Amino acid sequence: MTKLKTIRNEDGVTYFPIFETMESIGKHFFLDKNFELICCPSLVNGGYDTLGMEYVQDWIINELTETQKAELKKIPNTLRIQIEDKHV
């Protein structure tokens, strides 16, 4: 069994290197080592900025449209499945 390695950002947040993007709000999403959903800004030229990493639970979700909320709800499960597939 291969173990998926984690990454630690500048603020000490340890997360899995698998992500989903949500272009409509310009964010990349990850799961941290405790499977909590985190995000950071997407960069215009590709990639993401880990200096802006934050936990999604800290957001004011009410600022999202209903479509964005529905898309966001799917991301944690999608990431978890991808992470579990990499552990096999």
DADAFEN-V5523 format. One record per helix or strand of 3 or more residues. SS is the DSSP state (~ for helix, > for strand). FROM is the first residue (numbers start at 0). TO is the last residue. Records with the same first field share a line. If there is no record, write none. Layout:
SS=FROM-TO  FROM-TO
This chain:
>=5-7  13-15  19-21  26-31  36-41
~=49-51  55-57  60-62  65-86
